[in-house]
Amino acid sequence: MNPFLELFDKKRMPLIMSLPVNDASLARAAFEAGADAVKVHINLHHAAGGEDLGGYDENREVFARIFREALGPVGIVPGAGCEAVMKDAEQVKTAPFDFISFYTAHLPTAFLPTRQCLMAAAACGFTPDEVSQYEALGAGVVEASVMPHEGYGRPLSFADLVTYRLLSQSTRLPVVVPTQRRIEPADVEYLCRAGVSGLMIGAIVTGKTEKTIVDAIRCFRRAIDAL
């Protein structure tokens, strides 16, 4: 089985670190602090991290070191938009990434098939009927990137939990919630009640330095392990 999918077969909720920059030292520190997987990005502007992240060739050496030192699955967002994704499609598909994370409108069919697990992101305005089709089209995990951009960084609300629960009930696939909201370790219990299978933390809750990232991962790791 794919190593990323195997994480969801375990009893505890997988904790994924979405790196604000492509940095091998940050990736290693994230794994050592308790992250189950890490995710990198290319061919886009990382809104939360505030960085322009280049193509595969610009990151080749960094990725090689991340792969060598990885203590768990490594995934990638291959770009923001079909044209951007196609720039490095073959290199991404043949690299040892375990999962590909993407908005459904950003992955061209020419990218398929791929051996990596596909984590398809439902966006703001999703419908349960739409999400119910992801599995049949090859997705292995659903990413709940469903909050409007203007709401990034706000506290998690009861209404948000309802949204996540509606999404989780629309599919048999594991649902991963990214920290578009300022999710706290104490919220992990409520996400679990909402049917969420995994948590992906990023710059909104971790900051961008090694210390703040490590501190946040350790806090979320304790909260997850206490479930």
C-alpha positions, 0 to 999 in steps of 0.5 A: 500500500502507498505509505501515505495511505497507510497512515490512515489505517492507524488508530491515531489521526495523521499529522502533516506539516505543510512547509512554508518554504522548501527547506530540507532542514525544516522538513527534517525538524518537522519529522523529528518533532512528530509530523507523520508526513511533510508537504512541499510546493512548486510553481506557485506563490505560497499565500500563507508562507508569503514565498514564490516557490519555483519549479522542480529544477530550482528545488531538485537538490533540496528535494533530494535531501528531503527524500534522503532524510525523510522519516515518513511520507513526502508529498507535493503541490505541483503548481497552481493551475493546469499550465503550471502543473504540466511544466514539471509533470513528468519529473514530479511523477517519477520522483519518490513523492508519496502523494500529490496535493492539488485543487481539482481544477489545477490537475490536468488529466494529462498528469494521470495516471500516477503511482502517487496517492492523489489528495484532491482538495475540495474548495470553497463552494464545494457540494457533497455530490461533487466530493462523492465523485472523487474516489471513482476518479482516482483520488485516495484522500480528500483535502478540506480546503473549503474556507474562503481566503478572506477567512484565513486565520480566524478561530475555528467555529461551530459552523466550520465543524458542520462544514467539515462534517458534511464533507466527511459524510459525502465520501468514504475517503479520508478527509484531511483538514488544512489549517486555513483557520487558526486551529488550536491543539484543543480543537483536535478533539472536535475535528475528530468528532466531525469525522476528520481523518487527518490534520495538515498544519501550516504557516497560519498556526506554525509560523515560519521559523524552525523553532515555531514549527517544531513547537507547534508540531509537538503541541499538536502531536500531544493533542492527537496522541491524547485522543 
